[in-house]
Amino acid sequence: MNKVTAVVSGVLLTAALAPGLTLAQVDQVTQAAAGKKTFQPEDIFNLEHAGQVEISPNGKHIVYVRTGFDVMKDKSTRSLWLIDLATGKHTPLFADQFSYGNLSWSPDSSRLAFTSNRQGSNQIFVYWLAEQQLAQVTDVRQSPGNLSWSPDGEQIAFIMNQPAPQTDYAKSVTQPKRPDKAEWGPKPLVIERTYYQRDGQGVMPSQYRHVFVVPAEGGTARQLTEGAFDHSGPLAWRGNSQSLILSANRNDAWEYQVNESDLWHLNVQTGEMTQLTSMPGEEFSPVMSPDHSKMAFLHRSNDPEPYHNSKLHVLNWQQQPRTALLQDFDRSVESPQWLSDDAIAFQYSDRGRYKLASVTMNNQRTDYVDDVGGVYISRPYLSGSFSVSAQTGVLAYTQSTSHRPADVATYATRMKKREAKQIHTALNADVLGQRKLGEVKEITYKSSFDGTEIHGWYILPPDYDPAKTYPTMVEIHGGPHLAYGPSFAAEHQRYAAEGYVVFYNNYRGSVSYGKDFALLLDGYYSSERDFADHMSGLDALIEKGIADADNLFIAGGSAGGIATAFAVGLTDRFRAAAATNPVINWVSKTLTADSSIGQITNQFPAMPWEDYEHYWERSPLSLVGNVNTPTLLFSGEQDRRVPMSEIEQFYQALQLRKVDTAMVRVPEASHSVTARPSHMIAKIEHTLAWFKRYRKD
């Protein structure tokens, strides 16, 4: 039986497929199921979520990537599913052993392009909806992405890496001929590029991202751009199907100019490129209006600071004036898409939630929904996406709640508000509907550092008794210019299931509260400032009679791992700590990580050797002499964003000081250390085991 419909002895069978289904209705049915237990480690393998939700231009169908986990292969699975919006019919297009992504509808809604590894390597395929026929249209050596149909439906543009030619130095190295059957070691790698590594990929071959085009019915892919430059999508076609707009920095020193890119006009026939914009900073995300008379795009400033709001601009092709929209809007505009010839839909984050909104050409903003999210399973990060049918005014998006990862939802902007929203799937009703989950509560409080208001949430253990106090952990998000929200989080629900109150916040530096708030950590990351934000929240929960003041724990990953390691150098209030891939020494980190140039440029006042003291003051290693808290360190051995040598430094220092510590090294894992479901479970269960060792029951 299809998983979507296999719910509570068939009681939910009809409702699960009905248009207009709400998750509240799902919960009402499933709450009646007897014998519920709390959320268990093995439940993680059964979770699914919707992603890459793409509505057809005519508004009749939605196709989306349905992501789950393969317990036998310990990896994600990505299948393609189709929803008929008229009937509510929910069917698989491709649900097999292969992986799918980069979805793109043809302009007439009759065909769907996507990438898949059906032939071993990632290639572009086109599916004819009415005929139910599939064709492979590329045979390329690298993985294509950023697919974009020409307006006439005859071509598909895409971006793909191309190897860079060898430098004179590399070509000049002489090497004796290897004798037949000789077993020599691997050839040395020659590294000459500024950006030579990337987390999740390791040391990369020297290559550049270029634009290609291929006939939509298949054929030879033709390279359109040249040179030692990277070119970025999305790719926007002009109305005559003869030219494209793209984003690139084509200056000779582009690898050092981390906050610069411009929009370029590319002639598809000749390959001629003309620069369209030259604003200080980055211009990106071009998108054409339905009548092709206007182009919207985003812009970020080039100020050397760690956070910038993205601003929305519109270029009128006929009159050539550039209009700035929502310039006083203190939020970052994301993913602009034309809702009509006179209105642009977009996504933005606000107080820990992703919202969908639109703005007209006369600068009038309308908000629609605030529950976009749910595509990040392990922790409650802001996430999610949407797409638009300009013909019908319908928005399709990933929708989530505190008890459910992403489902497929729509909002009809041209209907009455009460009837506009529909939820079309219930992907996790069969799993989470049978589990007692912790209740998510909102909290705001003042930081003891300077009185700044901090916004956060806490999860109560299932069967919470208000007459008791509970062991409480603060779990700190990464970034730091990211944000948590009230979305489902497998890690947090597991902690709650084991009896912890789980507190998490959007401390200073988090996004979704305006630019000034995001910059409150500029020059002070990590420091006593964000430390105060976390401790003040715990004190608020103690004052509420929820948290046990003598049973406190701290955990976090990446920036949250840094904050965790920094915190135990400032206080002994925690019974134990768990830091995942934390920076321990900013000097070694910035000079060994894949993010070196961007981080130094935007986050620090000078090079490490020019202002060593600043780097050292921000480093948890500078406080290691104060640490008495038992500390667990967890990291991927292939992490290039925060190399393994960082936790090795802290581990060795704590060992030398005879502080209880353990180091957990995950083989083959990158900075995305929880990408494999077994690794996500390992992180959670190692943390729980470490905390249990020191927990006061």
PyMOL commands that set and color helices and strands:
alter all, ss='L'
color gray80, all
select helices_A, chain A and resi 8-10+13-17+23-30+41-46+168-172+254-256+417-420+429-432+490-497+515-518+528-543+559-567+586-590+596-603+612-617+620-626+645-656+677-694
alter helices_A, ss='H'
color red, helices_A
select strands_A, chain A and resi 37-38+49-55+61-70+75-84+90-94+100-105+111-116+123-128+133-136+145-149+155-163+197-198+202-203+207-215+222-223+231-237+243-248+262-267+273-275+282-288+294-300+311-316+322-325+334-340+343-350+353-360+365-372+386-389+394-401+404-412+421-423+435-436+440-446+453-459+470-476+501-506+547-557+574-580+631-636+661-666
alter strands_A, ss='S'
color yellow, strands_A
deselect
rebuild
show_as cartoon
